[in-house]
Amino acid sequence: MSDQFPKMLYKAGGAEELHGGNFHTFIAQDEQDEAAALADGWHLTTPEAVEASKPQAVADETSDEPPTRDELEQKAKELGIEFDGRTGDKTLAKKIAAAVAG
């Protein structure tokens, strides 16, 4: 085992308060653990996790288009936000923004 591990990885929107925000954390025990987690949406730093959690329309300020329903649903799943078919796009976008803001 190298000196790099165990290593903490992050996703925005969790209950743990770190570096001025709320995050989910995961401890990678080795390189294989780390590679699998990174492929599953985990990040090496909290700033990377925050940036990745932003809805696409917010992250790409050159776009005037609001995020699609599929994009909203994907982001909500990443953040662990509960929703169903009755949840409107505006409501879902507000929940995502609140989770990202911490």
Backbone bond lengths (Angstrom), bond angles and torsions (degrees), N, CA, C in turn:
res aa  C-N    CA-C-N  psi(-1)  N-CA   C-N-CA  omega(-1)  CA-C   N-CA-C  phi
1 M - - - 1.467 - - 1.532 107.99 -
2 S 1.308 116.64 135.67 1.460 120.06 -179.33 1.525 110.84 -84.99
3 D 1.340 114.86 173.17 1.465 120.61 179.37 1.525 112.72 -71.62
4 Q 1.342 117.24 -11.13 1.465 121.18 -178.48 1.525 112.70 -75.86
5 F 1.308 117.73 -19.28 1.458 121.41 -172.18 1.508 109.89 -119.44
6 P 1.328 116.49 149.62 1.458 128.43 -0.54 1.528 111.69 -67.01
7 K 1.340 114.65 153.56 1.469 121.70 -176.75 1.522 108.99 -132.51
8 M 1.346 116.69 135.22 1.458 121.25 179.62 1.525 110.36 -86.94
9 L 1.326 116.04 135.21 1.459 123.47 175.44 1.522 108.16 -119.75
10 Y 1.343 116.24 161.76 1.465 120.57 -169.55 1.522 113.72 -134.16
11 K 1.331 114.98 151.10 1.466 125.20 165.98 1.522 105.96 -134.95
12 A 1.318 116.70 140.24 1.468 120.61 179.33 1.523 110.40 -73.34
13 G 1.343 115.11 154.73 1.456 120.98 172.33 1.503 116.13 96.44
14 G 1.302 119.09 8.46 1.455 121.12 -179.41 1.519 112.72 -88.18
15 A 1.318 116.00 -171.53 1.460 121.74 -177.03 1.525 113.00 -90.62
16 E 1.335 117.48 -14.56 1.461 120.03 -177.39 1.522 110.84 -83.03
17 E 1.330 116.69 126.32 1.461 121.90 179.68 1.523 108.84 -88.05
18 L 1.341 115.34 114.94 1.458 121.96 -179.96 1.518 109.45 -140.32
19 H 1.300 117.56 140.38 1.473 122.68 171.75 1.524 112.78 47.93
20 G 1.309 117.71 38.63 1.451 121.88 176.35 1.510 115.50 80.70
21 G 1.322 118.57 13.18 1.463 121.39 178.55 1.523 110.43 -147.95
22 N 1.328 115.33 -179.76 1.459 121.39 179.10 1.523 108.82 -109.65
23 F 1.347 115.61 133.06 1.456 120.22 -174.28 1.515 111.91 -140.23
24 H 1.334 114.22 154.62 1.454 122.37 163.94 1.523 104.07 -89.91
25 T 1.322 118.28 145.82 1.453 120.53 176.82 1.518 110.32 -124.62
26 F 1.316 115.00 153.61 1.454 122.98 178.56 1.519 107.45 -141.46
27 I 1.301 117.55 137.06 1.453 121.46 178.74 1.530 108.73 -103.81
28 A 1.343 115.22 113.11 1.470 121.14 175.92 1.524 107.14 -84.07
29 Q 1.321 116.55 129.15 1.454 121.40 -177.53 1.530 113.25 -88.77
30 D 1.357 116.14 -23.05 1.465 120.51 -179.02 1.525 109.36 -157.62
31 E 1.331 116.81 -179.18 1.460 121.36 -176.77 1.530 111.99 -62.28
32 Q 1.313 117.77 -36.25 1.464 120.74 178.92 1.527 110.76 -66.40
33 D 1.299 115.81 -43.39 1.472 121.90 176.13 1.528 109.93 -58.27
34 E 1.328 115.76 -46.55 1.457 121.73 -178.95 1.526 111.09 -62.83
35 A 1.319 117.54 -47.27 1.468 121.34 -178.92 1.525 110.93 -61.01
36 A 1.322 117.37 -42.43 1.465 121.03 179.51 1.525 110.57 -65.19
37 A 1.321 117.03 -41.42 1.463 120.89 -179.23 1.528 110.68 -67.39
38 L 1.317 117.40 -43.71 1.468 120.36 178.96 1.529 110.53 -61.26
39 A 1.328 116.62 -38.78 1.465 120.45 177.89 1.522 111.62 -67.58
40 D 1.340 116.57 -21.83 1.467 122.06 -178.78 1.526 112.08 -96.02
41 G 1.345 117.59 12.21 1.456 119.98 174.55 1.516 116.13 98.05
42 W 1.322 119.24 5.14 1.459 122.00 175.55 1.525 108.81 -80.27
43 H 1.352 116.77 160.28 1.468 121.44 -175.32 1.520 110.58 -132.53
44 L 1.341 115.24 153.51 1.459 121.51 -177.56 1.522 113.09 -74.85
45 T 1.335 117.29 -27.03 1.458 120.93 -178.73 1.526 110.36 -131.82
46 T 1.330 115.79 158.06 1.461 119.49 177.44 1.531 111.85 -66.48
47 P 1.357 120.68 -38.76 1.469 118.47 176.84 1.534 112.82 -61.23
48 E 1.341 116.92 -37.04 1.469 119.60 176.67 1.522 110.47 -64.10
49 A 1.320 116.74 -40.32 1.467 120.98 -179.90 1.519 110.91 -64.68
50 V 1.321 117.13 -41.04 1.471 121.16 178.90 1.518 109.99 -64.49
51 E 1.318 117.59 -46.65 1.464 121.31 -178.75 1.525 110.87 -61.63
52 A 1.321 116.67 -42.21 1.464 120.35 -179.46 1.519 112.30 -68.15
53 S 1.331 117.24 -23.90 1.464 120.11 -177.33 1.519 113.55 -82.58
54 K 1.321 116.79 -11.67 1.463 119.70 -178.49 1.525 110.02 -70.39
55 P 1.330 117.27 138.02 1.461 118.76 173.71 1.521 109.08 -57.12
56 Q 1.305 116.75 146.47 1.460 121.55 -174.53 1.523 112.56 -52.64
57 A 1.319 118.11 -40.63 1.465 120.36 -178.55 1.525 111.28 -64.81
58 V 1.334 117.49 -29.32 1.459 120.91 178.15 1.526 109.53 -79.02
59 A 1.326 117.56 -42.44 1.453 121.51 -178.03 1.527 111.12 -67.18
60 D 1.321 116.85 -35.38 1.460 121.30 -179.54 1.517 108.05 -108.21
61 E 1.310 116.79 88.04 1.458 121.17 -173.72 1.519 113.34 -70.77
62 T 1.334 117.85 -7.23 1.455 120.26 177.47 1.528 110.70 -79.65
63 S 1.319 116.44 -12.68 1.458 121.15 -178.23 1.527 110.35 -89.85
64 D 1.333 115.90 130.36 1.458 120.58 175.36 1.527 111.32 -94.40
65 E 1.329 116.07 -5.06 1.451 121.27 -177.54 1.527 110.48 -83.89
66 P 1.326 117.30 134.85 1.467 119.05 174.27 1.533 109.41 -70.51
67 P 1.320 117.89 158.51 1.464 119.40 178.33 1.530 110.75 -62.82
68 T 1.307 115.83 148.41 1.468 120.86 177.62 1.526 109.47 -74.47
69 R 1.312 116.38 167.04 1.472 120.73 178.11 1.531 109.72 -60.24
70 D 1.348 116.35 -41.60 1.460 119.38 179.34 1.527 111.29 -61.07
71 E 1.339 117.42 -41.50 1.460 121.24 178.40 1.526 111.01 -64.24
72 L 1.335 116.18 -42.43 1.462 120.32 177.79 1.531 111.08 -61.43
73 E 1.317 116.30 -45.23 1.459 120.16 -179.15 1.524 111.29 -64.71
74 Q 1.321 116.90 -41.51 1.460 120.64 179.01 1.530 110.50 -61.63
75 K 1.329 116.83 -46.19 1.464 121.03 -179.61 1.528 110.63 -65.02
76 A 1.339 116.90 -40.58 1.461 120.38 178.86 1.533 110.47 -62.05
77 K 1.317 117.26 -41.27 1.470 120.67 178.03 1.521 110.31 -64.03
78 E 1.333 117.75 -42.35 1.464 121.60 179.00 1.522 111.42 -60.27
79 L 1.336 116.08 -36.32 1.462 121.34 -177.73 1.526 113.32 -89.48
80 G 1.332 116.84 -3.92 1.461 120.22 179.92 1.517 113.73 75.05
81 I 1.331 116.55 26.77 1.462 121.65 179.87 1.523 109.53 -86.55
82 E 1.318 115.96 129.65 1.459 120.15 179.54 1.526 110.19 -82.35
83 F 1.323 115.97 137.79 1.461 122.51 177.65 1.519 107.88 -158.56
84 D 1.333 115.21 165.77 1.465 119.96 173.75 1.523 108.27 -144.63
85 G 1.309 116.70 -171.81 1.453 121.58 -176.78 1.518 113.96 -63.15
86 R 1.327 117.04 -18.40 1.469 120.52 179.08 1.520 112.45 -85.68
87 T 1.334 117.34 -11.57 1.465 121.45 -179.26 1.520 108.89 -77.19
88 G 1.306 117.07 118.56 1.458 121.57 -178.88 1.520 112.08 -72.04
89 D 1.325 116.42 159.66 1.467 121.86 -179.73 1.524 111.61 -59.28
90 K 1.334 117.36 -42.97 1.470 120.09 -179.05 1.522 110.94 -64.48
91 T 1.321 116.55 -42.52 1.460 120.93 178.99 1.518 110.53 -63.88
92 L 1.334 116.29 -43.64 1.453 120.49 179.73 1.532 110.78 -63.98
93 A 1.317 116.86 -41.42 1.475 121.25 178.13 1.532 110.23 -62.27
94 K 1.348 117.56 -39.30 1.463 121.17 179.36 1.545 110.29 -66.25
95 K 1.334 116.26 -41.39 1.468 120.04 178.53 1.524 110.68 -63.17
96 I 1.323 116.49 -40.03 1.463 120.67 178.91 1.526 110.06 -65.26
97 A 1.317 116.28 -46.58 1.463 119.82 179.93 1.535 111.29 -60.64
98 A 1.327 117.06 -39.61 1.467 120.58 179.47 1.530 110.41 -66.80
99 A 1.330 117.25 -40.01 1.460 120.30 179.51 1.518 111.66 -66.80
100 V 1.324 116.57 -39.10 1.467 120.98 179.32 1.518 110.53 -68.17
101 A 1.322 116.66 -38.98 1.458 121.04 -179.09 1.528 111.57 -68.94
102 G 1.345 115.08 -21.82 1.459 119.43 177.49 1.456 112.12 85.44
